[in-house]
Amino acid sequence: MSTLLPFHKEIIQELCDPGQSDLLVVARGLGLRRIVCSLMQIYDSPKSLVLLVNASPEEETAIGEELGIMGCRRPGLRVVGYETPRQDRQALYQGGGLIMVTSRILVVDMLQSDIPIHLISGILVLHAEKVTPLVLEAFVIRLFREKNKNGFVKAFTDQPEHITSGLSPLKNIMKELKIRRVHIYPRFHESIKTSLERRRADVIELSQDMTESMSEIHQAIIQCMASTLSELKRSNTTLDLDDLNVENAYFKSFNVIVRKQLDPVWHKVGPKTKQLVNDLGTLRNLLYYLLTYDSLQFHAYLETLIAANTTTSTGGVKQHQSPWMLTDAAHIIFETARRRCYTVSSTSARSVAPVIDLVDDEDAWDALNEAEGIQVDKKGKGKERENSRPHWLPAGLDPVLEELPKWDLLTQVLDEIEQEILRTEMMKKSGPTMGSDTVLIMASSTRTCNLITDFLSSYNPTAKRGTKGTDMMMQKLRVYLWWKGKLGQRKEEGKSSFHLPDAGSTAASIKDPKGTGLSEALRKKDKEKADRSQSRRRVRGGAPATASDSGRAAAKSSAAKSSAPAESEADILAEIWSQVTPDSGITPFDVSSVALLDLPDLDDHYGLVVPSQTVVVRAFSDDSDDRILAELQPRFIVMYEPNMEFIRRIEVYRSASPGMNVRVYHMVYGSSCEEHKYLAGIRKEKDSFERLIKERATMLMPIYEERRGGAGHNEDAIKTISSRYAGGRREINTEPSKVIVDMREFRSTLPSLLHAGNILVIPATLTVGDYILTPDICVERKSLSDLVASFNSGRLYTQCELMSAHYKHPVLLIEFEEDKAFSLDLITEMKSYAKPSGKYPAKKKQDTGTPNNATTYSSISIQSKIVLLTLHFPRLRIIWSSSPFSSSEIFTDLKRNQAEPDPTKAIAVGADDDPDAGRGVNTAAEELVRCLPGVTAKNVKYLMSRVGSVREFCGLSLQEVQQILGVEPGKQCWEFMHKGEKQPRAINQAYVPR
């Protein structure tokens, strides 16, 4: 755990008071997790119960490890998950301490009184920017404040950009969390500025110019984005689309902004507008891939885009093509990207290319000889290899293989670091030195890390600038040519295409591009492993210290997943690709297979590498990067791509390590979208903090009014009309208004809104229906996607049949989303994920040019199914709700002047017909009782209602067991339980019914 800085201590002192509830908004990268863990360490005591909610699974693991390092083990942090039984949860709550629990489990436990709410000392809420009236966290705080007025609520967020949309967004969050104090700590805060600027790291900013070809492609993509945005604005003049500009299009949240603007009219816009929205995401990806992919992978991705734009996944002709691909700028993109990889001469059509033999590789044999310890004389082979043309390269195809400019810059930086390390060691005095000589390289993604690792493992230090990675690029070109020949072969066979494999992919994964069998499992396992441990090592100036990862992920995109084989750019290229006919048994040689050889002594080849010869390549992550810096303690950090959060983490790391000289190399492409995105991100965060500070200065503090009697005492719903009095005089009903809700429905927002409407929500495991409003009204709630899936699987028919059999007024509630259109036309955008009911899947139909090239469902077919459903069940009533708010109001109206439901009867309805439904919480005890002789599915519920536990049931006499199960079943069960006892009880005193 790193040392707390002065501004950390100041924040903790302001927040640690358990008598106050606070909201903390802090800039990203300043150690929010460190602050949260320090507060939890203060509250760690068995005498207090502190809950942590709204944490992701990754944060659960990281916070638990952080608290373990800090020494919080009395009792420490405990995690309550879905696998934790009810009795264990109750014991954890009674024991106190720090408990991390999901909001859904906590809501159910609060409603069922499994957790003593009055004993909760406080609740810590992460990601406060996501709190709205519809989320479960607001439901948790509302239940908490009903029975506990003294506990504290501490909320945290480091996303100020998400609290600036809407009317008074900060006030709304504070209102839902019942908080009156807010603390705002931007980077320009005086205490943070003073703490971080006292010790500054040695930052070297390296602005790298793009190559001429990359600049042309970059400008053409920007031009395509500008034309697409202008066309989108022109097609939707009635909407407020002022925020749609190229600068905002650099960020991933841009797609969300566009969809929010178009969601209310999404069913009205034409396919052209929908295609434009998809094109904006594609063009943004192109900008990112241009700066991170190698030239061959970028060109292959463009080829898949061309194929996906012209043909569908079933081979038909796509009707609505992307408009930007028909512009002159798109032609510049495609042609320039091809010229970055290779050029084609006119003589290629007359020559016949040899069959590509990907096994007879000189580099592969060199690697194999090196692994086996065989010395081979290589004098004179370097020049011969440079001058000779590879035999597998088709005639007329001249490779260009343009490298990314940052690669050469990275090698220069590493050479400078190596010289600095040697100079420091020569001048080093006696005594320990601060930090380690491990070089930390940070990139934006795992794929970029893999590409950097491959380059550093194979580059030639003596080569000219721009040609140091020729060996790696030639291997990638070889795989690319194999891929193009394989595509043509699969096209003739009528098979689907597959992605371009990486040069480090295993032979098994290339033999089976579809990913069936063992290779798919291995690739998935390797990918998960690569995502978990994103660091690689290499020996400086030598081969990689570990085998290359065999499961590197290829480029992923929706277009590439469903793309047909890429079309040829010209007739000459078409003839070259037709000549490239690789044998299916010939695959690229994988150097990683050398690690599988039976080497005589592994210690001679593998072992720990000294820090001065270690380079760790890692992708940017969340607050876990602070632990990486604290554990590695690197003195040299290379930021391959700019990242505002990590720069602040370095500032905190440098300030917390006095006496350590930290040098940071900050690499960025000059005059590119990478630089513009970085500067725009800083500007957006600064503007967001300024708005929050201004809103806090002018905000009216909310006054929280206590509820009268808590939930269930609705003044409009507690009055009923009694016909026993003349004139229908009104009578006050003392029973609270309540709704029985199925456990699975707490994934939705409707239970929270019902509770906000002063209705008592009772969670239960229901067999029939989702909501029981009255003894006669049962409601089955369906969203649009769930409605389509239920119709396709036939589940809705069974549900309506059960409701009609057990309730007088069965109701089907079809609920729409609040921000989307109140129309069934939205169903045409949905796909069905229901399993087919037949034994064999349905055959694929020929594509008819439907929009979006997917299996769609028209609103007419859904309406006809609903009509057939009402004809078959005449008593079924259908309610159309435009949003969860409307559903809450409808439920209130339906409950007016009606009796309240009985939870016991609602749980028992349908349980006899379905033995697997309505089971108790203690599943292990119930399964044990079901296995006893004489206990059947029909009497197990009655047995569990009469007996409190298995121990109590075993202690009953024969007469008492027969009273519950009957004469013969009771005798069988009693004899089975007491078989083998030394002093068996008298059986002649059996119970005989009169």
Steps between C-alpha positions, in 0.01 A plus 500: 500500500643837398542791736205734538568849367388817683193545280403135564512563874298819461226318309493214753473745791199664337328169426579285803240659729235225548240760592499658153401378154719620216547482123856510368574599139870466421701510179599167346843362574540664842449183704128471570532130591775590746263745671215247513726228645635740763147587611407132513808436713377765745152341515631142528362379833270214606297754697392683183337376181615685185373397156668565164267495199513562124848353452595304189644144532847630415472767768384240754820301451728805490352664811518171690868459412571863589336467841692177561828681432393779735436246776119507522440149631289555811269384357595653163300531181244227427323468165133396481412346164220303342648173628482611866199333670251702697612370839864582424406852394309553823801379702733735311271796561477421870880471528561855379810626320549588135267324256488539122159406358317548172211745501247240390581262789504788747155625391345154545668452839375839616144430390504156665660641820796262465736787576456714814465841335511683834844350568657618170766760576526626145494426127777577249378550142742480207434648154263763631473649151272208404245568775155587363147449638485171306811325633508258792747714696233768544263224619760386753549849644124552521452176696800588717369845593153369590632312803839659561535877537846503659708291259723667244507478121828564319489517119801516267555574133786594268289559190399869509407496129201276580356749752459792260206389284142593583350755736687524834669159472705541820190590698312197366777261608514654846122482526489128420785423743356725776828696519542870580880542474716471190879527466650578158872439441615573142862488390524878533393489867747695712591215737543250215702748298730568795551130579575383145716789383741471791677205336470473126608217275742553213256502206631484144228573245562332165282618214530256211385600153292256303623372169372659183270207429359502854436876477307455176286225651448702818379807312274288279337333803439840663343618175273196492395560860419865429290410195320224693416738786374769263283245321362379832409855605343571164284188520374584853439874511240474779750370758755694704825365360733792579728279710569272204841613378825333404666581833233317699507214250848404623353358824322168548211672677411672173290205383302512823434873454378449144270211596351698788417779259344264246337242730162678525469501120713193424201312357423791267845558352585323180769240440728772364513680836562175684783420261651845562499441876679167454749662261603755763609219732683327216689817403599565862640147518692562179671801656607293798607200292708721268728598789513163677473224236785403275453579133401145399240460774352842421477413130336166582242677716419738215450202268249348738316835512475504121366146494249566780378812320419321176384153604307358792597209720284267288659611172224734386540856376477762772244769424598786730872557461716745690499839323853589608645206306381656174695824551840597363641510853414132545687418179805676643470296820484163324767569239747657742452217750581248227811692394623491860508120474610418146500613139406298192683503168340414165720192451325313775219381276740303279691329777381216714553533870636194681300318759561664835689262726470650844702229670826528302599824671861598560410705808305209644791261453734751665270522800478120518877459478547759771252319728680168449842650553624435146760748377466598135743717307304810398779701343393664183137400540387846607597673176375210293167514676472874448574480131309181421129498442299249709392201296145508639438858383288512179665655197392855433417565865753741648471530880513848653401412858497848648570493872338718764724801574472444875681169469826664402448770761446230764830332416680832534338556839601153622858555383511829688363331813760226472780753477358687796490180707863423413606856585317483833662167589846637428441808714306317771627540851473242775158454653155409370341704226136597471293320238582229251639501148196320360363689200119535501331556163132596513264473201128533442399138440618142535531466123734797482706345781528175305610687188766692695620176657532331161693795361741527794560126489599491133624843391843552351691771691749557214240549227416834347220717628161365403631150425581367846188282509540353152525141627174528693321675213617240246359227723171693519502540120545127464198435718306767309569330166403165649178659626416646157555166331291326765218749447488423129499128569217529755303721262511229233389244757211721611629539855501813711806717548712546812723765649860564411701297753789664678854398416538349845188285477536129548480259214194337651310826510575566132403152395163550662397859430146441613623430849349155553635232727797530727663794328204724584529416870873558493461834324236610747714396795806674359302817436368508855850444629631782284230733629580417862878529479577765244873518564772353277875472541798501271873479540656821376647446155400134484212259447181515709537374855173309477319327222274717296134492581319257275161650548539856387168641402453613144326820404143496625221690336140437417578540134782250510288241681245476226714589204521302182841438335662828409472606139801576285617856441593439137517228240872456557450441872216261423730292284772503767258382768367229269856373456562488874357156583649383829462145609262463793754295689768766473485758777726779618782384724430602855808588702300448818501127428870500589393532863333159473827322413659270753804708586780336704525770766239771527707696750751582225232657285237639738531682828457829676621802311682777679303829519747683276421254221123492549240693307140471620234586243157562648168652393338793679253386763318652798632575850684167495774681306595668828588162645708415192704816550536432873615140446734549203630843610631578151735791444431502125145511366413515130147611413455362150169688475379804697271440795389773738421265789835322494691829491334591830579157640866565419476836677359333811760222476785749471372714790461191720860389426739773618856460387411294190584635157216411264532563128190487280503484120170630368449396136227647280435540129513869418198666332297179526173392654704345782629842606164670443317236704744534787466879513122484455472255791688738730283790387176307550595397854596858591170635366308231691665593830430868439130425445486290817666773705258756362199277568613435856529875559143567383334174605200499730554247775217243502292443813413134547150443633440193711241255381183458698508143620748385237420308183155354465308795644374670188220741581335442163508123521405422861139612473248240396124520447291284726156405367374411849442864582229712348617723219828313462677671790879484484693292748867526588690180425787452748673238282788655301494504123736228373608322184659154488795501259685204357869478592610508136323833445749690714721524191252759374428850633128455563528368863702812594236730350221311677676547831553868420122523452440395865416140413641221714704264280514137616759281321404136448570207271188485284406217268220690326543861395749773582285740704200415720299820549183359657370148573344505153751701287822338382737687268766356269742779394674483163746736338509509120803274470357257757165504317661392173704228671197373693292472184774311317567255783133448591560602862239777488223253412579289807513807723163628380353153543612486864374852574160423348471180703579652841391866484177672408667793319824402324688800359783522246701822543704600195750760620700731275813692588467858610740664252387296200199516276166366621452287191522137396709601200806468724460122480637505146841590648510197730646157449374182655728320743248228591596140441309323223232265624562237232759227514693646209567869439318672220674525167641831388280688259628697208559864576231728364675825568338579832627802691808448718548160335365315805198287579238758589154478651230733375252665730217344297608148591520594869156659488353189342653284771356726768157475337523120495603509867192705598272273296634192677482661846188722500550612863855621433537878515789682329640827636734716293741707708728764352754488787553354850357823644175437315497140622524620860206736452296227332563261791387766746176550307433126478545457876259779592191370686633144488602252769865432576671177386616227736871406451452146629221425256684666211807282558288184524316568172631264234764347727319165508491485122868579469712312754813693406338841552458691824786330678624636829821686555675208676536287189729241659254417780209482257687263269581280800135480606391420144728194501335341805256209446138605523571863407364596157466818300141533620565487873846659524357853521260399775782327688722810483215718626447272804866442594760770557819305425634156410621450857150564631351258247742222602400546864128442439334183616345248265154624587590863418663404168190301402280798580698704245569247221230236556506148643706305246725785371560614857596150613745461209661836567525446880650151463755630249613781730526280811642189336798357691428661837602299810168555677238540234170646601190283520328478167187335637385842623434607145244763432174356367250746361150472637 
